[in-house]
Amino acid sequence: MSGSRQAIGPAGSAMASPDPSHRAPASGHHAWGRLFAAWTVALASTAGALFIGEVMGQAPCHLCWHQRVFMFPLAVILAVATFREDSGIWRYALPVAALGWLVAAFHSMLYAGIISEAIKPCGQGPSCSSADMTILGLPLPYLSLAAFTAITILLIPVSRRKSNV
């Protein structure tokens, strides 16, 4: 094969590696690393949400529930994609992360007071605005927005890759 050489992938499997000057934006090991990082963020977010809800006994508000609907599946989807080295998973994971980001952005704007109090969907039931609903001084809506942002940013280069990791 002219201009190509054999390389070993993250799981030890042989794969064709093109000339370094012709690499795709998220080639081989880098795509796997991005998937692994995105999975780690989703896993930490899921574990944190479960800890706050189940161990600390803090009930999530309505918007937090919606964010969980998008984050919890990402932990599973990205785990499977990472260990199968399947960069094609972006087709499913990126839209889920983007929708979660929209909910988290809306929630963060409510928390920051950018969106009027009159349309707060969290008016009844638990609230994320109390001081005990922070981690390292950051409110949960901001942490959720940061997690969805990180996952989305990590998956975008993977989406530009034509084939599997």
C-alpha positions in Angstrom: 0.0 0.0 0.0 1.6 3.2 -1.1 1.4 6.1 1.3 -0.1 3.9 4.0 1.3 2.0 7.0 -0.1 -0.3 9.6 -0.9 1.1 13.1 -2.3 -0.5 16.2 -5.7 0.9 17.5 -6.6 1.5 21.1 -7.8 -2.0 21.6 -4.7 -3.5 19.9 -6.4 -4.2 16.5 -4.5 -3.5 13.3 -5.8 -0.6 11.2 -4.6 1.2 8.2 -3.0 4.5 9.0 -2.7 7.0 6.1 0.3 9.3 5.6 0.3 11.8 8.6 -0.1 14.7 6.2 -3.4 13.3 5.0 -5.1 12.6 8.4 -8.8 13.2 9.0 -9.7 15.8 11.7 -10.5 13.1 14.3 -8.3 10.2 13.2 -7.9 6.9 14.9 -6.7 7.2 18.5 -7.9 10.8 18.7 -11.5 9.9 17.9 -11.4 7.1 20.5 -9.9 9.6 23.1 -12.7 12.1 22.4 -15.3 9.4 22.8 -13.7 8.3 26.0 -13.6 11.9 27.3 -17.3 12.5 26.4 -18.3 9.2 28.1 -16.3 10.2 31.2 -18.2 13.6 31.4 -21.5 11.8 30.9 -20.7 9.2 33.5 -19.6 11.8 36.0 -22.7 13.8 35.4 -24.9 10.8 35.7 -23.2 9.7 38.9 -23.4 13.2 40.4 -27.1 13.5 39.6 -27.8 10.1 41.1 -25.7 10.9 44.2 -27.6 14.2 44.8 -31.0 12.6 44.3 -30.6 9.2 45.9 -27.9 9.7 48.6 -28.4 13.3 49.5 -32.2 13.1 49.1 -32.5 16.2 47.0 -35.4 15.9 44.6 -34.7 17.4 41.1 -36.7 20.2 39.7 -38.7 19.7 36.4 -35.9 21.1 34.2 -33.3 18.9 36.0 -35.5 15.9 35.2 -35.5 16.8 31.5 -31.7 17.2 31.6 -31.4 13.8 33.1 -33.5 12.4 30.3 -30.8 13.5 27.9 -27.7 12.8 30.1 -28.4 9.3 31.4 -28.7 7.7 28.0 -25.5 9.4 26.9 -23.6 7.6 29.6 -24.7 4.3 28.2 -24.5 5.2 24.5 -21.0 6.7 24.8 -19.8 3.7 26.9 -20.8 1.3 24.2 -19.3 3.5 21.5 -16.0 3.9 23.4 -15.5 0.2 24.1 -16.6 -0.8 20.6 -14.5 2.0 19.1 -17.5 3.2 17.1 -17.1 6.8 16.0 -20.3 6.5 14.0 -22.2 6.9 17.3 -22.1 10.6 16.9 -25.2 10.4 14.7 -27.2 9.4 17.9 -25.2 11.0 20.7 -24.7 14.5 19.2 -28.4 15.3 18.8 -29.1 14.0 22.3 -26.3 16.1 23.7 -27.5 19.2 21.7 -31.1 18.8 23.0 -29.8 18.4 26.5 -27.6 21.5 26.0 -30.8 23.5 25.0 -32.6 22.5 28.1 -29.5 23.3 30.3 -29.0 26.6 28.6 -32.7 27.6 29.2 -32.3 26.4 32.8 -29.1 28.4 33.3 -30.8 31.5 31.9 -33.7 31.1 34.3 -31.2 30.7 37.2 -29.2 33.7 36.1 -32.4 35.8 35.9 -32.0 36.4 32.2 -35.4 34.9 31.6 -38.4 36.4 33.5 -39.5 34.9 36.8 -43.1 34.8 35.3 -42.3 31.9 33.0 -40.3 29.8 35.4 -41.4 26.1 35.0 -39.7 25.3 38.3 -42.1 27.5 40.3 -43.8 24.5 41.9 -41.9 21.7 43.5 -38.1 21.5 44.3 -35.9 24.4 43.3 -32.2 24.5 42.2 -31.7 27.9 43.5 -30.9 27.0 47.1 -27.3 27.1 48.4 -27.2 23.4 49.0 -27.8 22.7 45.3 -24.2 23.7 44.3 -21.0 21.7 43.8 -17.8 23.6 44.4 -19.8 26.8 44.5 -21.3 26.3 41.1 -25.1 25.9 40.7 -26.3 22.6 39.2 -27.8 24.3 36.0 -24.4 25.7 35.2 -22.7 22.4 35.8 -25.2 20.7 33.5 -24.6 23.3 30.8 -20.9 22.8 31.1 -21.2 19.0 30.8 -23.5 19.1 27.7 -21.2 21.7 26.2 -18.1 19.5 26.8 -19.8 16.5 25.3 -21.0 18.4 22.3 -17.5 19.9 21.7 -15.9 16.5 22.0 -18.3 14.9 19.6 -18.2 17.5 16.8 -14.7 16.4 15.5 -15.8 12.8 15.7 -18.7 13.6 13.4 -16.3 14.9 10.8 -14.6 11.5 10.5 -15.8 9.3 7.6 -15.4 5.8 9.1 -15.1 4.0 12.4 -12.3 4.6 14.8 
